[in-house]
């Protein structure tokens, strides 16, 4: 368990210094990933900031409170930029410029800086200044239209937009730009937009559409769930299992285990005329027993079968337990850092931090004198 005062520094990014201007969702997630991999991430919080509603995303870094609308706050950040490898900000386009902390000013102070910007729509384009949230960004990519039943689309969790298309894209962009910076001394701006990230994740689907293998229809040809051997089935206890037995040998193993090879011909797997009857038969079979019966029946069988489990069940699943996929963080059961490094293991560097945690100490580490630190703290509003 990571306690409330423990901080560690390990992982392949150990030695990197990253400034994170506090924001919401995808940017903190990227900062969490970088911290888990060993980077020293310092979050800049505004006066009066309340603890995050998503504390797990705030783990593994310290915080300093600065008033970015004051000359002292801006000058402090600029001095910190001189010592940073990268900066993360998640405001609407133009906000950092109005604060006097835009990329031109920052890169003038530190030409090798990676200046990473996280938005939904991107830094330019007709929607750049328009308000939005995950459903809007994902909806504009074609992803939502292709998910769901033939009758209506289904909005996915914001892991598709905010965290996959946003946070992971931002982390990847930062590390790519840092590679260039380390090799050349040349910093740059990274424009990470959720819409771009989701579109990138859809590259294979757009390629299949261009080749005529995927229509984009919900459960249409080429989509998961369009065939009876790919999708979800309800069990006798109301719980679900998942199938994705596309390959003929996996499909044959599925039918063999269910003792259905006499009723369903494995050789007719891709005969669409047979699909309605096949789906009905499989649905009736799985509905005849509870989920645990099918889990036991398919134990060790290569049929591309798995139970559909809840978030409450996931930490106790034997596979996750064996791999240490979850950890205890200040009394919370949360996913462990990933990916896994053989020589430089990732680790949570500290618990979720409140605004201002470690402020004086970290300012000293970043090169500020005690007099400078006192001046910074004195300039803050009372109670900050």
N, C-alpha and C positions, 0 to 999 in steps of 0.2 A: 504493500500500500504506500502511495506517495502521501506523506504528511504535509501539514500546512506550512512548514518552514523549510522543507527540503528542496534543494535545487541541484540538479546534476547537469553536466555538460558532456555529452557523448554523441557519437554518430558521425557520418561522413561529412557533414557540413560544419563541424566544430571549427570555430575560428571566424566564421562569417558573421558580420554585424548588419542587422537589418532593422530599419525604423519602420514602424507600423503606425500610421495615423488612424486612430480608432474609427471604425465604421461597422457596418452590419454584414452578416451572412458570409458571402464567398471570400471576401478579403481576410477576415479572421480565420476562416478555415485554411486558407493558403498559408497564413502565418503559423497556424498550429502545425501544419505538415512540415514546414521548414524548421520549426523549433524541435519537433519530435526527431528530426534527422540531425540535430546538433547545432543549428544556427542560434546565435544570441539575438533574439528578437526583443526589441524594446518598444512597447506600445505607448503612444502619446495620447493621453486622455484629456478631455476638456474639463474645466472647473465645473463642479456640480454633477459630473457623470455618475450615474447610479450603477451598481453591479449589473453585469450582463444577464439578460434572461436566458442566455445559452452559455452557461459558465464553462462547459467542457471545451468550447472553442477558444476560450481565453487561457487555456492551460499553458504552462511551460514558458512563460515570459513575465518580465517585470513591467512596471508602468511608471510613467512620470506624468504629472499633471501640468499642463502648460496652456496658457490663454493665447491661442493662435490669432486672436484679434488685437493683441497688444504688441507693441514694438519689442518688448522684452521676450515675449514668447516666440516671435518670428526669428529674432536674432539668435535665440537659443537653438531653435531647430536648424537654422543655417549652419551653426557651428557643429552641431551633431552630424549634419549631412557631410561635412568635411571628413568625418571619421567612419562613415557608413559605406557598406558595399552596395546596399539596395534600400530603396524606400517604397513602401506600399501605401497607396491612398485609394479610397473608394467613393469619392464625392462625384457629383455631377460635373461634366466638363466645364472648366472655367473657374471653379470654386478655389482651387489651390492657387491659381494665378491671381485672383482677387485678394487672397491672403498675403501675397508676396512670396509664395513658396512654389511657384510653377516650375516646370522642368527647365526652362531657360536659365532661371536664377540658380536652381539647384545644380545644374550641370556646369555652370560657370564656377561655382564653388568647388565642385568635385567632378572633373571631366570623366572619371571612370565609373561614376554612379549609374546603377540600373534604377530607373525611375518607373515603377510599375503602377499602372492605373487600371482599376477594376470598375467596370460599369455594366449595365445591362445591354445598352444599345451601341456602345462604342463612343469614341471621342468625336466623331463627325457623322454626317448623314442627317436626313430629315427628322429622325426621331431622337437624335442625340440629347436634346434638352427636355424630352418628354418624360414625365413620371412613369414608372412601371415597376412590376414585380415579376417573380418567377413565371407565373402562368402566362403573362403577356409575352415575355421573351421566348419561352418555349413554344407558345402558340404561333409565333411568327416563323418558325423554322420548318413546319410541316410535321414535326414529331408528334404533337398532340393529335393532329388529324388522323394519324396512322395508328393510334393506340386506342383500344376499346373494342366494343362490339359493332356489328354492322349498323345497329340502330343509332349509336351515339359514341362520340369520343370520350375517353376517360383521362382526367388530368393526373399525370404521374406525380409522385412525391417530388419535392424540390431538390432531391439528389440529382435529378437529370439536369436542371438548369443551374441553380445557385452553386451547388457543390461540385458537380461533374463538369459542366460546361463553363462554369465560372472559376471556382477556387482551384481546381486542378489545372485548368488552363493557365491561370495566373502563376501558380507555382512552377509549372513547366517553362513558361515564358521567362520568369526570373532566372531560373537556372541556365537556360539557353543563353540569355543575355550576359549572365555572369561568366560563362565560359568564354564568350567573345571578349568581354572586358578584361579578363585575366590574361588573355593571349595578346591583346592589342593595346590595353589601357584606355580604350574608347567605350564610354558609357552610352546609354541610349534610353529612349522611352519605350516601354512595353504597353501596348494598347490591348488589354484583355477584355473582351466583351462576351457576355453570356451567349448572345445570339451566335457569335462566331464559333464559340466552343461547342455548342450543341450541333451546329451545322457540321463541324469537323467530325464529331462523333457519328454523324449520319452519313459519312462519306461512302461507306460500303452500300448503304441502302440507296443513295442517289446513283451510285454506279450500277446497282442491280436494276434500278428503274430505267436508266439510260440503255441498258442491255436488254430490256424487256422481260427481266426475270421477276420484277416486283412492280405492282401497279400503284402502291401507296394506299390501296383500299384497306379498311380495317378488316382484318382476318381474310383479306383477299389473297390471291396466289402469291406465294413467296413470303407471306407474313407468318410469324409464329402464331399458332392457334388456328391456322386455316385448315390444317389437316388433322385427322383424328389421332394421329400418333405424336402430336405436338400441342400441348396445352395443359389445362387444369381440369381435374375431375373431382367431383364431390364424393366423399366417402360416406359410409353408413352412419357415422357419428356427426356428420355435418362439417367435418374438417376436409381439407383438400390435399391432393398430391399433384405433382407436376411430372409431365412426360416430355421428352424431346428425342424420341427414337427415330431420327431421320434416316440414318444409315441402315441398309437392309439387315445387316447382322445384328444390330441393336433391336430392330423391330422384330426379327425372328426370335430373339431371346425374350422379348416382352411377351409375345404370344405363347411361347413355350412355357414360360413361368406361370402364365395365367391359364394354361391348359386349353387354349383356344385355337390351336393350329388346325383342328378338324373343322371348325366353324368359320375361321377367318384365314384365308390363304395368304401366307407371307409373300408369295410371288405377286399378289395383286395389290401390294402396298401403295403403289402410285396410280392405281386406276381410280380416278375421281368418281366414277359411277358407283363404286363400292363404298365411298367414304361415308355417306349418311348412315348406312347400315352398320359400318364399322364403329362409328362414333356411338351409335345407340347401344351396341353390344358392350363396348368398353365402359360406357357410362353406367350401364346396368350392373356390370361386373364389379366395378369399384364401389358402387353404392350398396353392395351386398355385405360389406364388412367395414369395420372401423379403420381409421388411418394406420394405427399401429400394426394391424394385421398385415397390411400391404408393405409396411416398412420391414417387418420381419421376413416376409416372403421374398422381397427383393434384396435382402442383405447380401452383399458380395456379387450381385448379378449385374453385368454390363448391359443395362437396358435403358440408360439415361433416365433414371427414375429418382425422385427425391420428394420428401414431404414438404408441404408448404407450412412453415412454422411461423409463429408470432415472434415479435421482438422480445416478449417476456420469456419465451422458450429458448431462444437462440443461445444465450450464454451457457446453458446446460447441455447443449447438443454435444455428443461425444467427439465429433470432429473438431469443433471449436475449442473444447476443453483440451484435447490432445495438442493442439497448436498454440494454446495460450492466446486465443483470439480476443479475449476480453480481460480487463484488468480492473482492479479496485482503485479508484481515484477519489480520495477524500470521502469515502463512503458511497461513492457512485460506481455502479458497474457500467463500464464504457468500453468501446473497442480499443484494443491495443494499437500502438503505432504501426504503421506499415508504409512502404514495403519493408521486407526483412533483409538486412545486410549481413553477410557472412563474417566479415572482418571488422566492421564498425557498427555494432548493433545500435538501432534507434532506441530512444528512451524518452519518456515524458520528463522534461527538465524540472518541472515543478507543478504544483496544483493550480487550479484556476485562480487568477490574481484579481484583487480588487483594484480600482483606479488608485494610482499613487503607490502601489506596493513596491518597495525597494527604490523609490525615487532618488533619495539622496545618495544612496550607495552606488546606484547605477550611473548617476551623473558624474560621480568621482571616477568611476571606471572608464567613462567616455572622455575623460580629460579635463573636466571642469575643476577649478580650484575651490576650496571651501568658501572663499569670499564670493566667488561667482555663484556657487550653489545658494548661498544665503541671499544674494540679490535676486536670483530666480524665484526662490520661495517667497520672499518679501513682496514680490510684484504680483503674486496671486491674490485673487479676491479673498476676503475673510471667509473661512470655512471651506475653502477649496481643498 
